[in-house]
Amino acid sequence: MSYQLYRNTTLGHTLQESLDDLIQCSQITPQLALKVLLQFDKAINNALANRVKNRIQLKGKLNTYRFCDNVWTFVLNNVEFREVQEFAKCDKVKIVACDGKNSQGHRD
Protein backbone atom coordinates (compact mmCIF):
# COMPACT_ATOMS: atom_id res chain seq x y z
CA MET A 1 0.00 0.00 0.00
CA SER A 2 1.34 3.42 -0.93
CA TYR A 3 -0.11 6.39 0.88
CA GLN A 4 -1.37 9.34 -1.14
CA LEU A 5 -0.34 11.69 1.66
CA TYR A 6 2.55 13.18 -0.34
CA ARG A 7 0.26 14.39 -3.12
CA ASN A 8 -0.48 17.28 -0.76
CA THR A 9 3.11 18.56 -0.97
CA THR A 10 4.51 21.20 -3.32
CA LEU A 11 5.94 18.45 -5.52
CA GLY A 12 2.65 16.53 -5.52
CA HIS A 13 0.57 19.63 -6.29
CA THR A 14 2.90 20.61 -9.13
CA LEU A 15 2.70 17.14 -10.61
CA GLN A 16 -1.10 17.15 -10.44
CA GLU A 17 -1.29 20.60 -12.06
CA SER A 18 1.03 19.48 -14.86
CA LEU A 19 -1.02 16.35 -15.45
CA ASP A 20 -4.24 18.41 -15.49
CA ASP A 21 -2.70 20.72 -18.12
CA LEU A 22 -1.72 17.72 -20.27
CA ILE A 23 -5.24 16.30 -19.97
CA GLN A 24 -6.76 19.67 -20.96
CA CYS A 25 -4.53 19.79 -24.06
CA SER A 26 -5.54 16.18 -24.89
CA GLN A 27 -1.90 15.08 -24.72
CA ILE A 28 -2.61 12.34 -22.16
CA THR A 29 -5.72 10.55 -20.95
CA PRO A 30 -7.09 10.79 -17.41
CA GLN A 31 -6.29 7.09 -17.04
CA LEU A 32 -2.60 7.72 -17.82
CA ALA A 33 -2.56 10.65 -15.37
CA LEU A 34 -3.90 8.33 -12.66
CA LYS A 35 -1.17 5.78 -13.44
CA VAL A 36 1.44 8.53 -13.12
CA LEU A 37 0.03 9.59 -9.74
CA LEU A 38 0.01 6.00 -8.50
CA GLN A 39 3.65 5.62 -9.58
CA PHE A 40 4.47 8.91 -7.79
CA ASP A 41 2.85 7.55 -4.62
CA LYS A 42 4.96 4.37 -4.77
CA ALA A 43 8.18 6.20 -5.62
CA ILE A 44 7.93 8.89 -2.93
CA ASN A 45 6.99 6.37 -0.24
CA ASN A 46 9.87 4.10 -1.28
CA ALA A 47 12.38 6.97 -1.38
CA LEU A 48 11.41 8.25 2.06
CA ALA A 49 11.46 4.75 3.53
CA ASN A 50 14.81 3.69 2.07
CA ARG A 51 16.90 6.75 1.22
CA VAL A 52 16.33 9.28 4.00
CA LYS A 53 18.71 8.67 6.89
CA ASN A 54 18.50 11.98 8.79
CA ARG A 55 17.05 11.98 12.27
CA ILE A 56 15.72 14.88 14.29
CA GLN A 57 14.61 15.27 17.87
CA LEU A 58 11.51 17.23 18.71
CA LYS A 59 10.09 18.38 21.99
CA GLY A 60 6.82 20.17 22.61
CA LYS A 61 3.54 20.21 24.47
CA LEU A 62 1.00 17.71 23.16
CA ASN A 63 -2.24 19.52 22.37
CA THR A 64 -4.30 16.72 20.79
CA TYR A 65 -3.82 13.27 19.33
CA ARG A 66 -5.96 10.82 17.40
CA PHE A 67 -5.61 7.29 16.02
CA CYS A 68 -8.02 6.42 13.23
CA ASP A 69 -7.72 3.91 10.37
CA ASN A 70 -4.08 3.11 11.30
CA VAL A 71 -3.13 6.81 11.07
CA TRP A 72 -1.83 8.77 14.04
CA THR A 73 -2.38 12.54 14.09
CA PHE A 74 -0.60 14.68 16.68
CA VAL A 75 -0.88 18.42 17.23
CA LEU A 76 1.92 19.92 19.32
CA ASN A 77 2.48 23.45 20.64
CA ASN A 78 5.76 25.25 21.38
CA VAL A 79 7.82 22.71 19.47
CA GLU A 80 11.63 22.61 19.37
CA PHE A 81 13.40 20.72 16.59
CA ARG A 82 17.05 19.65 16.92
CA GLU A 83 19.41 18.00 14.45
CA VAL A 84 23.05 17.88 15.55
CA GLN A 85 23.91 21.63 15.56
CA GLU A 86 20.68 22.91 14.00
CA PHE A 87 17.81 24.22 16.13
CA ALA A 88 14.36 25.58 15.22
CA LYS A 89 11.24 26.56 17.14
CA CYS A 90 7.64 26.54 16.00
CA ASP A 91 4.41 27.62 17.70
CA LYS A 92 2.29 24.75 16.37
CA VAL A 93 3.00 21.53 14.45
CA LYS A 94 0.68 18.86 13.07
CA ILE A 95 2.23 15.43 12.54
CA VAL A 96 0.47 12.73 10.52
CA ALA A 97 2.08 9.30 10.85
CA CYS A 98 1.06 6.29 8.77
CA ASP A 99 2.21 2.68 9.10
CA GLY A 100 4.96 2.18 6.54
CA LYS A 101 4.58 -1.61 6.42
CA ASN A 102 1.91 -3.72 4.85
CA SER A 103 0.37 -6.84 6.39
CA GLN A 104 3.25 -9.07 5.22
CA GLY A 105 5.72 -6.97 7.20
CA HIS A 106 7.61 -5.41 4.30
CA ARG A 107 7.36 -2.09 2.53
CA ASP A 108 5.64 -1.68 -0.84
Rosetta silent file (secondary structure, phi, psi, omega in degrees, C-alpha in Angstrom):
SEQUENCE: MSYQLYRNTTLGHTLQESLDDLIQCSQITPQLALKVLLQFDKAINNALANRVKNRIQLKGKLNTYRFCDNVWTFVLNNVEFREVQEFAKCDKVKIVACDGKNSQGHRD
SCORE:     score description
SCORE:     0.000 S_00000001
   1 L     0.000  129.344  175.905    0.000    0.000    0.000 S_00000001
   2 L  -111.947  125.263 -179.769    1.344    3.420   -0.934 S_00000001
   3 L   -72.558  145.870  178.040   -0.109    6.390    0.880 S_00000001
   4 L   -92.579    9.775 -176.655   -1.371    9.340   -1.143 S_00000001
   5 H   -55.621  -36.104 -173.468   -0.339   11.695    1.661 S_00000001
   6 H   -80.808   -3.748  172.540    2.547   13.176   -0.338 S_00000001
   7 H   -68.173  -19.638 -178.558    0.262   14.389   -3.117 S_00000001
   8 H   -93.150   27.406  175.391   -0.480   17.279   -0.760 S_00000001
   9 L  -107.590  171.388  177.558    3.114   18.561   -0.969 S_00000001
  10 H   -57.714  -44.253  179.077    4.513   21.201   -3.317 S_00000001
  11 H   -62.493  -44.881  179.685    5.937   18.450   -5.520 S_00000001
  12 H   -64.452  -43.094  178.028    2.647   16.532   -5.522 S_00000001
  13 H   -62.886  -43.023 -179.787    0.570   19.630   -6.287 S_00000001
  14 H   -62.969  -42.341  177.580    2.897   20.615   -9.127 S_00000001
  15 H   -61.347  -46.662 -179.564    2.697   17.137  -10.613 S_00000001
  16 H   -62.539  -39.945  177.745   -1.104   17.146  -10.437 S_00000001
  17 H   -64.135  -41.628  178.524   -1.286   20.598  -12.056 S_00000001
  18 H   -64.118  -42.134  178.342    1.029   19.482  -14.863 S_00000001
  19 H   -64.720  -40.466  177.307   -1.022   16.349  -15.445 S_00000001
  20 H   -60.744  -41.919  177.810   -4.237   18.409  -15.490 S_00000001
  21 H   -61.938  -42.860  179.108   -2.701   20.717  -18.120 S_00000001
  22 H   -64.766  -36.584  176.727   -1.718   17.723  -20.267 S_00000001
  23 H   -66.092  -44.253 -179.526   -5.239   16.304  -19.972 S_00000001
  24 H   -61.215  -34.002  179.107   -6.760   19.669  -20.961 S_00000001
  25 L   -86.845    5.577 -179.452   -4.531   19.786  -24.056 S_00000001
  26 L    59.209   31.390  178.224   -5.540   16.181  -24.888 S_00000001
  27 L   -90.784  -23.175  172.737   -1.900   15.083  -24.722 S_00000001
  28 L  -139.590  162.513  178.067   -2.613   12.343  -22.158 S_00000001
  29 L   -91.916  158.821  175.080   -5.721   10.551  -20.950 S_00000001
  30 H   -59.257  -31.732  178.816   -7.093   10.793  -17.415 S_00000001
  31 H   -65.308  -40.968  177.561   -6.288    7.086  -17.037 S_00000001
  32 H   -66.928  -39.294  177.585   -2.602    7.724  -17.818 S_00000001
  33 H   -60.220  -40.588  178.261   -2.558   10.649  -15.366 S_00000001
  34 H   -64.486  -40.981  177.206   -3.900    8.331  -12.660 S_00000001
  35 H   -61.511  -40.293  178.097   -1.173    5.776  -13.437 S_00000001
  36 H   -63.058  -44.516  178.770    1.445    8.529  -13.125 S_00000001
  37 H   -63.244  -39.927  178.016    0.030    9.594   -9.743 S_00000001
  38 H   -64.988  -38.128  176.435    0.013    6.003   -8.495 S_00000001
  39 H   -66.916  -39.154  175.647    3.646    5.624   -9.578 S_00000001
  40 H   -58.942  -45.952  179.616    4.470    8.911   -7.787 S_00000001
  41 H   -56.991  -47.562 -179.865    2.847    7.545   -4.617 S_00000001
  42 H   -63.821  -45.117 -175.626    4.957    4.374   -4.765 S_00000001
  43 H   -66.110  -44.446 -177.516    8.178    6.201   -5.624 S_00000001
  44 H   -69.224  -39.457  177.046    7.928    8.888   -2.929 S_00000001
  45 H   -63.777  -42.801  179.447    6.992    6.366   -0.240 S_00000001
  46 H   -64.529  -45.008 -179.214    9.868    4.101   -1.285 S_00000001
  47 H   -62.394  -44.262 -179.444   12.383    6.965   -1.376 S_00000001
  48 H   -68.556  -33.606 -179.450   11.411    8.247    2.056 S_00000001
  49 H   -73.916  -34.268 -170.266   11.462    4.750    3.528 S_00000001
  50 H  -113.101  -18.165 -174.671   14.806    3.689    2.069 S_00000001
  51 L  -108.992  -26.586 -177.407   16.899    6.747    1.224 S_00000001
  52 L   -83.319  122.763 -177.492   16.335    9.277    4.003 S_00000001
  53 L  -115.635   -8.255 -178.273   18.714    8.675    6.891 S_00000001
  54 L   -67.219  147.530  177.164   18.503   11.976    8.788 S_00000001
  55 L  -128.607  142.924  173.971   17.054   11.984   12.275 S_00000001
  56 L  -127.668  160.008  172.510   15.725   14.876   14.292 S_00000001
  57 E  -111.357  141.206  174.866   14.607   15.273   17.868 S_00000001
  58 E  -133.459  147.535  179.858   11.506   17.227   18.710 S_00000001
  59 E  -141.314  133.564  179.646   10.093   18.381   21.988 S_00000001
  60 E  -169.272 -178.879  179.275    6.822   20.174   22.610 S_00000001
  61 E   -97.791  122.559 -179.255    3.538   20.212   24.467 S_00000001
  62 E   -70.721  120.437  179.113    0.996   17.705   23.162 S_00000001
  63 E   -89.993  -57.643  178.361   -2.237   19.519   22.369 S_00000001
  64 E  -144.454  159.160  173.595   -4.303   16.724   20.790 S_00000001
  65 E  -147.886  155.764 -179.857   -3.824   13.270   19.333 S_00000001
  66 E  -152.760  143.804  173.590   -5.962   10.824   17.401 S_00000001
  67 E  -125.722  114.787 -177.906   -5.608    7.294   16.024 S_00000001
  68 E  -145.556  130.920  178.322   -8.019    6.422   13.231 S_00000001
  69 L    53.523   44.176  179.289   -7.715    3.910   10.367 S_00000001
  70 L    62.617   25.266  177.206   -4.076    3.113   11.298 S_00000001
  71 E  -124.766  122.957  174.735   -3.130    6.807   11.069 S_00000001
  72 E   -90.965  137.260  172.766   -1.827    8.774   14.041 S_00000001
  73 E  -126.962  124.540  179.086   -2.383   12.537   14.090 S_00000001
  74 E  -121.005  138.603  170.752   -0.600   14.678   16.681 S_00000001
  75 E  -119.597  122.418 -178.380   -0.882   18.425   17.227 S_00000001
  76 E  -119.311  147.912  175.857    1.915   19.918   19.319 S_00000001
  77 E  -112.850  155.219  177.675    2.479   23.445   20.641 S_00000001
  78 E    48.853   60.572 -173.065    5.761   25.248   21.376 S_00000001
  79 E   -93.790  137.874  174.378    7.824   22.711   19.470 S_00000001
  80 E  -115.385  129.512  177.074   11.627   22.614   19.371 S_00000001
  81 E  -109.671  136.873  177.203   13.404   20.720   16.594 S_00000001
  82 E  -134.575  135.214  171.730   17.051   19.650   16.919 S_00000001
  83 E  -141.059  107.377 -178.350   19.409   18.000   14.452 S_00000001
  84 L    50.420 -102.005 -177.354   23.046   17.877   15.553 S_00000001
  85 L   -97.670  -11.222 -177.617   23.914   21.627   15.559 S_00000001
  86 E   -84.308  146.538 -179.736   20.677   22.914   13.997 S_00000001
  87 E  -146.074  136.508  177.476   17.812   24.224   16.134 S_00000001
  88 E  -144.443  149.456  176.977   14.363   25.580   15.221 S_00000001
  89 E  -121.538  150.397 -179.887   11.235   26.560   17.140 S_00000001
  90 E  -146.640  141.285 -179.452    7.638   26.540   15.997 S_00000001
  91 E   -68.884  -39.862 -175.334    4.407   27.619   17.695 S_00000001
  92 E  -148.668  136.752  179.605    2.293   24.749   16.366 S_00000001
  93 E  -135.899  138.418  173.174    2.998   21.528   14.445 S_00000001
  94 E  -113.365  126.088 -179.877    0.685   18.860   13.067 S_00000001
  95 E  -115.581  127.236  175.089    2.235   15.430   12.537 S_00000001
  96 E  -114.244  121.076 -176.612    0.474   12.732   10.520 S_00000001
  97 E  -122.230  124.113 -179.717    2.083    9.295   10.850 S_00000001
  98 E  -113.689  149.804  177.327    1.064    6.286    8.769 S_00000001
  99 L   -65.616  123.249 -177.602    2.214    2.683    9.100 S_00000001
 100 L   -86.835    4.010 -178.935    4.964    2.177    6.538 S_00000001
 101 L  -119.327  145.973  175.890    4.575   -1.610    6.423 S_00000001
 102 L   -89.445 -173.522 -173.780    1.909   -3.723    4.849 S_00000001
 103 L   -66.624  -21.178  178.808    0.366   -6.841    6.386 S_00000001
 104 L   -85.650   -1.784  176.339    3.247   -9.074    5.220 S_00000001
 105 L    86.119   11.873  175.437    5.722   -6.969    7.205 S_00000001
 106 L  -130.333  160.809 -176.783    7.612   -5.410    4.300 S_00000001
 107 L   -80.660  146.986  175.203    7.360   -2.089    2.530 S_00000001
 108 L   -74.744    0.000    0.000    5.642   -1.685   -0.841 S_00000001
